[in-house]
Amino acid sequence: MTDTSGQELLAKIDTTRPHSARVWNYLLGGKDFYPVDREAADQYKKTFPGIVDIARTDRAFLGRAVRFLTGEGIRQFLDIGTGLPTMDNTHEVAQRVAPECRIVYVDNDPLVLLHAEALLKSSDEGVCDYIDADLRDPEKILERAAQTLNFDEPVAIMLLGILHLVPDFAQVHQSVMRLLDAVPSGSYLAITHATLDFDGETTAQAEAQQEWNKKADPMTPRTRADISRFFDGLRMVEPGLVSMSRWRVEATPWGEPAEVAGFCGVGRKP
């Protein structure tokens, strides 16, 4: 954790531009956002109402993925791009199943850091830590995470809603490969990623995305083919790379849920 005071962190927060973590918090029903974030989110929803379903299914995937991973014996999680605490954060889901789980959260937003205390309420048997770092600096992440996690034992790397915030594909792919190189056999990678594959580039989603990119840090939706490359060298867990609403959902009398415009997947390092 940092020694930076709350006042210093507040001074670093830009309330004149919408921020993805705060907008996501608003879409999930949270309270940690500013008027500029609400306005941007409402404009996005007006153009593309499906963004609400994307936010909710992304959070639901986190729960299903963490429960699956703990069921596979994973007891260590490296959650990068944590975002603002909402409900059922990674440590809460994991430690309900296995209280001894160790979780390291990583983000580089001052508001997330300000709220990091909420992410550190670990069970007595487990551990939670928070690192102020950027995905594009995997060496710093690995060095700091090694103070909490044992990289001789399997680790689940969680990259939910973060990869599309790095526009340079080569750079973000290299970061993911470096993280995977540092963890042993039996480790996992779980990701969610924005895409336009489901509706095409001339749809309302693309229009909303273009407007967002004009006034906030840009997001870069990618194709299924590009997203699959983050799993290079891994064995995909069934059902593979699919819409976030369709990864290991419970069966219902109404059939499969509708697809949402975001891919997700989990892969295991051989």
VOBA-1610 file (N, C-alpha, C; in pm, whole numbers, padded with zeros to 5 digits, always signed):
BEGIN
Met+00083-00120+00000Met+00000+00000+00000Met+00087+00125+00000Thr+00029+00234-00045Thr+00102+00359-00052Thr+00080+00442+00074Asp+00175+00532+00100Asp+00160+00625+00212Asp+00090+00754+00170Thr+00051+00762+00045Thr-00015+00883-00005Thr-00143+00908+00073Ser-00165+01032+00116Ser-00282+01065+00197Ser-00406+01073+00109Gly-00522+01065+00177Gly-00648+01074+00105Gly-00662+01207+00032Gln-00616+01317+00094Gln-00626+01447+00030Gln-00539+01455-00095Glu-00421+01396-00088Glu-00333+01393-00205Glu-00395+01312-00319Leu-00458+01200-00285Leu-00522+01117-00387Leu-00640+01191-00449Leu-00720+01257-00366Leu-00835+01332-00419Leu-00789+01440-00515Ala-00676+01502-00485Ala-00624+01609-00572Ala-00584+01556-00709Lys-00555+01427-00718Lys-00513+01367-00846Lys-00630+01322-00933Ile-00751+01323-00876Ile-00866+01273-00950Ile-00919+01382-01043Asp-00930+01348-01171Asp-00981+01441-01271Asp-01133+01423-01279Thr-01206+01522-01232Thr-01353+01516-01234Thr-01412+01588-01355Thr-01326+01629-01449Thr-01375+01697-01569Thr-01393+01603-01686Arg-01336+01480-01675Arg-01346+01380-01780Arg-01401+01250-01721Pro-01489+01182-01796Pro-01538+01054-01745Pro-01426+00952-01737His-01436+00862-01640His-01335+00759-01621His-01404+00623-01621Ser-01343+00527-01689Ser-01408+00397-01710Ser-01445+00328-01579Ala-01357+00332-01478Ala-01387+00264-01351Ala-01507+00327-01282Arg-01516+00459-01288Arg-01628+00527-01222Arg-01758+00506-01302Val-01750+00507-01434Val-01868+00481-01517Val-01918+00340-01493Trp-01827+00244-01484Trp-01865+00105-01458Trp-01933+00094-01322Asn-01881+00167-01223Asn-01941+00168-01091Asn-02085+00219-01097Tyr-02106+00324-01174Tyr-02241+00380-01191Tyr-02333+00278-01257Leu-02286+00213-01363Leu-02368+00116-01435Leu-02405-00004-01348Leu-02319-00035-01251Leu-02345-00148-01161Leu-02425-00107-01037Gly-02467+00019-01032Gly-02547+00064-00919Gly-02467+00113-00801Gly-02338+00141-00823Gly-02254+00191-00714Gly-02275+00339-00688Lys-02191+00394-00599Lys-02205+00533-00559Lys-02077+00614-00579Asp-01973+00551-00631Asp-01843+00617-00641Asp-01819+00670-00782Phe-01888+00779-00814Phe-01875+00842-00945Phe-01906+00990-00931Tyr-01877+01063-01037Tyr-01902+01207-01040Tyr-02004+01239-01149Pro-02061+01361-01148Pro-02161+01396-01249Pro-02114+01371-01392Val-01986+01397-01421Val-01936+01377-01556Val-01942+01229-01595Asp-01924+01140-01499Asp-01932+00996-01527Asp-02077+00954-01553Arg-02167+01005-01472Arg-02309+00973-01491Arg-02358+01023-01626Glu-02317+01143-01662Glu-02360+01199-01791Glu-02307+01116-01907Ala-02181+01076-01899Ala-02122+00995-02007Ala-02191+00859-02016Ala-02218+00799-01900Ala-02284+00669-01899Ala-02426+00679-01955Asp-02498+00784-01916Asp-02636+00800-01964Asp-02638+00824-02114Gln-02539+00898-02165Gln-02532+00919-02309Gln-02501+00789-02382Tyr-02410+00709-02326Tyr-02377+00579-02385Tyr-02501+00490-02388Lys-02574+00488-02275Lys-02695+00406-02266Lys-02802+00451-02366Lys-02810+00582-02384Lys-02911+00634-02477Lys-02884+00584-02619Thr-02757+00581-02656Thr-02720+00535-02790Thr-02717+00383-02798Phe-02667+00320-02691Phe-02652+00174-02690Phe-02694+00121-02553Pro-02824+00092-02534Pro-02873+00046-02403Pro-02807-00084-02356Gly-02752-00161-02449Gly-02691-00288-02413Gly-02571-00277-02323Ile-02517-00156-02303Ile-02399-00140-02218Ile-02431-00181-02073Val-02554-00167-02031Val-02592-00206-01894Val-02581-00357-01879Asp-02630-00431-01977Asp-02619-00577-01973Asp-02473-00621-01977Ile-02391-00549-02052Ile-02248-00582-02059Ile-02185-00568-01921Ala-02213-00458-01853Ala-02156-00436-01720Ala-02200-00544-01623Arg-02326-00579-01626Arg-02377-00678-01531Arg-02325-00818-01562Thr-02317-00854-01688Thr-02269-00988-01721Thr-02119-01001-01698Asp-02046-00892-01713Asp-01903-00893-01681Asp-01884-00924-01532Arg-01962-00860-01446Arg-01952-00885-01302Arg-01999-01026-01268Ala-02103-01073-01335Ala-02150-01209-01308Ala-02047-01313-01351Phe-01977-01286-01462Phe-01871-01378-01505Phe-01762-01387-01399Leu-01726-01274-01338Leu-01624-01277-01233Leu-01662-01379-01126Gly-01785-01375-01081Gly-01827-01469-00978Gly-01818-01613-01023Arg-01868-01641-01144Arg-01865-01780-01193Arg-01721-01828-01213Ala-01637-01740-01267Ala-01499-01778-01294Ala-01423-01805-01164Val-01440-01719-01065Val-01368-01737-00939Val-01416-01864-00868Arg-01545-01890-00871Arg-01595-02014-00810Arg-01540-02136-00882Phe-01533-02130-01015Phe-01473-02240-01090Phe-01328-02259-01051Leu-01252-02151-01045Leu-01109-02159-01017Leu-01082-02212-00876Thr-01158-02167-00779Thr-01139-02220-00644Thr-01176-02368-00641Gly-01277-02407-00719Gly-01313-02548-00728Gly-01203-02632-00790Glu-01119-02570-00872Glu-01005-02639-00933Glu-00882-02637-00843Gly-00896-02582-00724Gly-00786-02582-00628Gly-00702-02456-00626Ile-00740-02355-00704Ile-00664-02230-00703Ile-00689-02155-00572Arg-00580-02110-00510Arg-00590-02038-00384Arg-00517-01904-00390Gln-00469-01866-00510Gln-00400-01738-00528Gln-00455-01668-00651Phe-00485-01539-00636Phe-00544-01460-00744Phe-00467-01329-00760Leu-00435-01296-00884Leu-00374-01168-00919Leu-00474-01095-01008Asp-00546-01001-00950Asp-00658-00933-01016Asp-00611-00795-01061Ile-00588-00780-01192Ile-00532-00656-01248Ile-00642-00579-01320Gly-00651-00450-01290Gly-00761-00370-01342Gly-00883-00387-01254Thr-00858-00381-01126Thr-00957-00413-01023Thr-01084-00330-01036Gly-01068-00201-01061Gly-01183-00112-01062Gly-01228-00082-00920Leu-01337-00007-00909Leu-01387+00033-00778Leu-01462-00081-00711Pro-01447-00096-00580Pro-01516-00204-00510Pro-01667-00192-00528Thr-01731-00303-00563Thr-01877-00307-00570Thr-01922-00425-00484Met-02001-00515-00544Met-02042-00633-00468Met-01970-00754-00526Asp-01944-00851-00441Asp-01878-00975-00482Asp-01747-00949-00556Asn-01655-00882-00487Asn-01521-00867-00541Asn-01450-01003-00535Thr-01337-01013-00603Thr-01269-01142-00617Thr-01243-01209-00483His-01192-01132-00385His-01159-01196-00257His-01283-01244-00183Glu-01394-01172-00200Glu-01516-01213-00131Glu-01568-01346-00186Val-01568-01359-00319Val-01614-01483-00381Val-01520-01598-00347Ala-01389-01575-00363Ala-01291-01682-00341Ala-01289-01727-00195Gln-01292-01633-00103Gln-01277-01670+00039Gln-01404-01727+00099Arg-01517-01711+00031Arg-01637-01783+00074Arg-01618-01933+00053Val-01551-01967-00057Val-01526-02108-00087Val-01406-02159-00009Ala-01298-02083-00009Ala-01174-02123+00056Ala-01117-02002+00130Pro-01143-01990+00259Pro-01101-01871+00334Pro-00951-01843+00330Glu-00870-01945+00298Glu-00725-01926+00297Glu-00673-01862+00168Cys-00760-01826+00076Cys-00717-01767-00051Cys-00641-01636-00029Arg-00542-01615-00115Arg-00460-01494-00112Arg-00487-01418-00241Ile-00518-01289-00228Ile-00556-01208-00344Ile-00472-01081-00347Val-00418-01050-00463Val-00350-00923-00486Val-00427-00847-00593Tyr-00473-00728-00558Tyr-00541-00640-00652Tyr-00442-00539-00708Val-00462-00503-00836Val-00374-00407-00903Val-00459-00308-00981Asp-00431-00180-00961Asp-00496-00075-01041Asp-00407+00049-01034Asn-00432+00146-01120Asn-00350+00267-01119Asn-00435+00394-01118Asp-00557+00382-01069Asp-00646+00498-01061Asp-00650+00549-00917Pro-00632+00679-00894Pro-00628+00730-00757Pro-00755+00706-00678Leu-00871+00707-00745Leu-00996+00684-00671Leu-01005+00538-00626Val-00957+00446-00711Val-00955+00306-00670Val-00861+00288-00550Leu-00746+00354-00556Leu-00651+00346-00445Leu-00713+00403-00317Leu-00790+00509-00332Leu-00855+00571-00216Leu-00952+00473-00149His-01014+00387-00230His-01111+00292-00178His-01050+00153-00156Ala-00919+00142-00168Ala-00855+00011-00160Ala-00875-00057-00026Glu-00897+00021+00079Glu-00918-00039+00211Glu-01032-00139+00208Ala-01136-00108+00127Ala-01250-00199+00117Ala-01211-00331+00051Leu-01104-00328-00029Leu-01058-00448-00097Leu-00964-00532-00010Leu-00930-00482+00105Leu-00831-00549+00188Leu-00891-00614+00312Lys-01022-00626+00314Lys-01089-00689+00429Lys-01091-00840+00409Ser-00975-00898+00426Ser-00958-01041+00404Ser-01015-01122+00520Ser-01040-01249+00493Ser-01068-01344+00600Ser-00944-01356+00687Asp-00962-01404+00808Asp-00848-01422+00897Asp-00748-01522+00841Glu-00797-01622+00770Glu-00710-01727+00716Glu-00636-01685+00591Gly-00691-01589+00518Gly-00633-01549+00391Gly-00561-01415+00399Val-00527-01361+00281Val-00456-01234+00271Val-00509-01156+00150Cys-00519-01025+00164Cys-00547-00936+00051Cys-00443-00825+00050Asp-00398-00788-00068Asp-00305-00676-00082Asp-00347-00596-00204Tyr-00297-00474-00212Tyr-00329-00384-00324Tyr-00200-00322-00375Ile-00183-00322-00507Ile-00066-00262-00571Ile-00111-00150-00662Asp-00050-00035-00648Asp-00074+00079-00737Asp+00022+00066-00854Ala-00026+00011-00966Ala+00062-00017-01081Ala-00022-00028-01207Asp+00048-00025-01321Asp-00013-00027-01453Asp+00012-00162-01519Leu-00088-00214-01588Leu-00073-00340-01661Leu+00046-00337-01755Arg+00080-00218-01807Arg+00191-00207-01901Arg+00327-00215-01833Asp+00327-00231-01702Asp+00452-00249-01628Asp+00446-00381-01551Pro+00448-00493-01622Pro+00432-00622-01554Pro+00544-00654-01457Glu+00664-00601-01481Glu+00775-00630-01389Glu+00747-00573-01251Lys+00694-00452-01243Lys+00660-00394-01115Lys+00550-00475-01046Ile+00450-00516-01124Ile+00341-00595-01068Ile+00394-00725-01009Leu+00477-00795-01085Leu+00528-00924-01040Leu+00618-00909-00918Glu+00701-00807-00917Glu+00790-00785-00804Glu+00712-00761-00675Arg+00610-00674-00686Arg+00531-00641-00567Arg+00439-00758-00527Ala+00382-00824-00626Ala+00289-00934-00595Ala+00360-01050-00526Ala+00489-01067-00555Ala+00566-01176-00495Ala+00579-01161-00344Gln+00546-01043-00291Gln+00549-01025-00146Gln+00429-01092-00079Thr+00325-01121-00159Thr+00203-01181-00106Thr+00177-01319-00165Leu+00206-01335-00294Leu+00178-01461-00363Leu+00305-01544-00377Asn+00288-01674-00379Asn+00397-01768-00400Asn+00394-01813-00545Phe+00488-01766-00626Phe+00486-01797-00768Phe+00540-01935-00799Asp+00567-02014-00697Asp+00596-02156-00718Asp+00468-02239-00717Glu+00356-02176-00677Glu+00226-02241-00674Glu+00134-02173-00776Pro+00033-02247-00827Pro-00055-02190-00930Pro-00122-02060-00886Val-00137-01970-00983Val-00199-01839-00964Val-00304-01819-01073Ala-00416-01762-01038Ala-00515-01721-01138Ala-00495-01573-01167Ile-00464-01540-01292Ile-00448-01401-01335Ile-00583-01355-01390Met-00640-01253-01328Met-00771-01200-01366Met-00752-01068-01440Leu-00795-01063-01566Leu-00784-00942-01646Leu-00923-00911-01704Leu-01009-00858-01620Leu-01148-00835-01660Leu-01170-00688-01693Gly-01206-00663-01818Gly-01236-00528-01861Gly-01118-00434-01861Ile-00998-00486-01876Ile-00878-00401-01870Ile-00800-00403-02001Leu-00798-00515-02071Leu-00712-00527-02190Leu-00751-00427-02299His-00879-00399-02313His-00923-00306-02419His-00894-00160-02384Leu-00839-00136-02265Leu-00800+00001-02228Leu-00656+00033-02269Val-00587-00066-02325Val-00453-00045-02381Val-00465-00054-02533Pro-00455+00058-02604Pro-00479+00057-02749Pro-00380-00027-02829Asp-00255-00032-02785Asp-00149-00100-02860Asp-00158-00250-02833Phe-00202-00327-02933Phe-00220-00470-02911Phe-00088-00540-02880Ala+00018-00505-02953Ala+00147-00569-02930Ala+00193-00547-02787Gln+00173-00427-02736Gln+00216-00394-02600Gln+00137-00473-02496Val+00005-00476-02509Val-00076-00543-02409Val-00059-00695-02419His-00041-00746-02539His-00017-00890-02556His+00114-00929-02489Gln+00216-00847-02507Gln+00345-00874-02445Gln+00334-00874-02292Ser+00256-00781-02237Ser+00237-00777-02092Ser+00171-00905-02041Val+00068-00950-02112Val-00001-01072-02070Val+00093-01192-02077Met+00171-01201-02184Met+00265-01312-02198Met+00370-01311-02087Arg+00413-01191-02046Arg+00512-01183-01938Arg+00451-01230-01805Leu+00328-01193-01780Leu+00261-01238-01658Leu+00246-01390-01658Leu+00207-01445-01771Leu+00190-01590-01780Leu+00323-01662-01766Asp+00429-01602-01817Asp+00560-01663-01807Asp+00605-01675-01661Ala+00555-01587-01576Ala+00599-01583-01436Ala+00527-01682-01347Val+00415-01739-01395Val+00338-01831-01310Val+00361-01975-01355Pro+00348-02072-01263Pro+00381-02210-01296Pro+00269-02284-01368Ser+00301-02405-01410Ser+00201-02495-01467Ser+00085-02511-01370Gly-00036-02516-01426Gly-00155-02527-01342Gly-00218-02393-01310Ser-00152-02283-01351Ser-00209-02150-01334Ser-00315-02124-01441Tyr-00393-02019-01420Tyr-00502-01987-01512Tyr-00499-01839-01550Leu-00558-01810-01666Leu-00584-01673-01711Leu-00733-01660-01736Ala-00797-01558-01678Ala-00938-01528-01703Ala-00948-01386-01756Ile-01019-01367-01867Ile-01031-01233-01924Ile-01175-01205-01967Thr-01210-01077-01969Thr-01324-01028-02045Thr-01273-00914-02132His-01335-00898-02248His-01284-00800-02344His-01397-00747-02431Ala-01396-00616-02454Ala-01496-00553-02541Ala-01474-00595-02686Thr-01586-00603-02759Thr-01579-00639-02900Thr-01696-00575-02974Leu-01681-00562-03105Leu-01792-00522-03192Leu-01836-00638-03280Asp-01782-00756-03256Asp-01810-00871-03341Asp-01957-00908-03348Phe-02029-00885-03241Phe-02166-00932-03236Phe-02261-00845-03317Asp-02225-00718-03337Asp-02317-00627-03405Asp-02258-00556-03525Gly-02128-00563-03544Gly-02068-00495-03658Gly-02034-00351-03627Glu-01951-00291-03711Glu-01896-00160-03681Glu-01989-00044-03714Thr-02103-00068-03773Thr-02192+00042-03809Thr-02311+00050-03714Thr-02307-00021-03604Thr-02420-00029-03513Thr-02418+00082-03410Ala-02523+00082-03328Ala-02533+00179-03220Ala-02417+00165-03122Gln-02372+00042-03099Gln-02260+00022-03008Gln-02135+00094-03057Ala-02105+00080-03186Ala-01988+00146-03242Ala-02001+00298-03233Glu-02122+00349-03258Glu-02145+00494-03248Glu-02122+00542-03105Ala-02175+00468-03008Ala-02155+00504-02867Ala-02008+00499-02830Gln-01938+00399-02882Gln-01796+00385-02852Gln-01715+00500-02908Gln-01748+00542-03029Gln-01677+00653-03091Gln-01696+00781-03011Glu-01818+00804-02964Glu-01845+00923-02883Glu-01769+00918-02751Trp-01765+00800-02689Trp-01690+00783-02565Trp-01543+00817-02585Asn-01485+00766-02693Asn-01342+00784-02717Asn-01303+00930-02742Lys-01401+01013-02775Lys-01373+01154-02797Lys-01354+01230-02665Lys-01412+01178-02557Lys-01413+01256-02433Lys-01353+01183-02314Ala-01304+01062-02335Ala-01245+00986-02224Ala-01130+00902-02278Asp-01056+00839-02187Asp-00950+00750-02230Asp-01011+00643-02320Pro-00957+00626-02440Pro-01023+00540-02539Pro-01022+00393-02503Met-01127+00325-02545Met-01134+00181-02538Met-01118+00125-02680Thr-01058+00008-02691Thr-01031-00052-02820Thr-01096-00189-02827Pro-01220-00198-02875Pro-01280-00330-02894Pro-01198-00410-02995Arg-01190-00542-02973Arg-01112-00626-03063Arg-01194-00744-03111Thr-01147-00807-03216Thr-01217-00920-03274Thr-01191-01047-03192Arg-01272-01146-03215Arg-01253-01274-03147Arg-01115-01331-03178Ala-01071-01317-03302Ala-00940-01372-03341Ala-00828-01305-03262Asp-00835-01174-03247Asp-00732-01103-03172Asp-00738-01139-03023Ile-00857-01143-02967Ile-00872-01172-02825Ile-00821-01313-02794Ser-00842-01406-02885Ser-00797-01543-02862Ser-00646-01553-02847Arg-00574-01455-02902Arg-00428-01459-02894Arg-00376-01437-02752Phe-00457-01380-02665Phe-00414-01367-02525Phe-00403-01504-02458Phe-00463-01604-02518Phe-00458-01739-02463Phe-00353-01825-02533Asp-00261-01762-02603Asp-00155-01836-02671Asp-00083-01927-02571Gly-00072-02056-02605Gly+00000-02151-02520Gly-00082-02209-02407Leu-00208-02167-02392Leu-00293-02218-02285Leu-00396-02317-02339Arg-00450-02397-02250Arg-00558-02488-02284Arg-00689-02425-02240Met-00775-02396-02335Met-00900-02328-02302Met-00993-02420-02221Val-01054-02361-02120Val-01156-02430-02042Val-01287-02421-02119Glu-01363-02530-02125Glu-01493-02527-02192Glu-01584-02424-02126Pro-01662-02348-02203Pro-01691-02362-02345Pro-01602-02279-02438Gly-01484-02239-02393Gly-01395-02162-02477Gly-01418-02013-02467Leu-01389-01943-02577Leu-01404-01798-02581Leu-01544-01767-02634Val-01628-01716-02545Val-01771-01697-02577Val-01819-01563-02525Ser-01942-01529-02559Ser-02005-01411-02501Ser-02008-01424-02349Met-01988-01312-02280Met-01980-01315-02134Met-02105-01373-02069Ser-02217-01365-02136Ser-02342-01416-02078Ser-02354-01567-02091Arg-02261-01632-02165Arg-02279-01774-02196Arg-02167-01863-02145Trp-02085-01812-02052Trp-01977-01894-01998Trp-02026-01965-01872Arg-02050-02095-01885Arg-02086-02182-01772Arg-02202-02128-01689Val-02306-02082-01758Val-02425-02035-01687Val-02511-02154-01648Glu-02587-02138-01543Glu-02677-02244-01500Glu-02790-02260-01600Ala-02827-02384-01625Ala-02937-02413-01717Ala-03069-02361-01660Thr-03153-02309-01749Thr-03285-02261-01709Thr-03388-02315-01808Pro-03515-02313-01772Pro-03620-02359-01866Pro-03631-02271-01990Trp-03568-02152-01986Trp-03583-02057-02097Trp-03465-02063-02194Gly-03379-02161-02177Gly-03267-02176-02270Gly-03153-02083-02240Glu-03061-02071-02338Glu-02942-01988-02318Glu-02978-01841-02310Pro-02907-01764-02228Pro-02931-01619-02225Pro-02886-01554-02355Ala-02937-01437-02382Ala-02897-01364-02503Ala-02749-01328-02494Glu-02684-01325-02608Glu-02544-01284-02612Glu-02532-01135-02583Val-02421-01098-02520Val-02386-00957-02503Val-02256-00932-02576Ala-02229-00805-02606Ala-02114-00770-02689Ala-01986-00763-02607Gly-01944-00877-02560Gly-01817-00887-02488Gly-01777-01032-02479Phe-01650-01061-02505Phe-01601-01199-02497Phe-01541-01226-02359Cys-01543-01352-02321Cys-01477-01395-02198Cys-01422-01535-02221Gly-01325-01570-02137Gly-01271-01704-02144Gly-01175-01728-02029Val-01149-01856-02007Val-01052-01899-01905Val-00961-02002-01969Gly-00832-01986-01950Gly-00735-02081-02003Gly-00641-02129-01894Arg-00593-02254-01908Arg-00503-02315-01809Arg-00364-02333-01868Lys-00263-02298-01793Lys-00126-02314-01838Lys-00085-02461-01819Pro-00044-02527-01926Pro-00007-02669-01915Pro+00114-02689-01823
//
